[in-house]
Amino acid sequence: MGPVLNGAGFAAIADTDAGLLDGDARWDRAVGPMQFIPSTWKLVGRDGNADGTADPFNIDDAALSAAIYLCAGGRDLTTAEGWTDAIYAYNQSDAYIRKVHDEARAYAAKAGAAG
């Protein structure tokens, strides 16, 4: 789970799920391997492993849901603008975008892909 989103160092996001996913009925927290805020999970959460449950803590469900979220609105992730817009939708922070970009390039280099 991510930090409590109570405005202390992070955005203030009042609870949106009665604490169902994050155990906090006052503030939201990002949950699971893809760090979905409960309100976002409600919109894009999908059952990626076909077990009948969309679970933000399940890597298959979270990965499919992240792809849906990142590609929403027809974003073209093969372009720099589309990629940046997608990452910005996840977190509106230039520092976050730079970190994700650097991590993606490092991963691509290790995997032998062009970066």
Secondary structure by P-SEA (a helix, b strand, c coil): ccccccccccccccccccccccccccbbbbbccccccaaaaaccccccccccccccccaaaaaaaaaaaaaccccccccaaaaaaaaaaacccaaaaaaaaaaaaaaaaaacccc
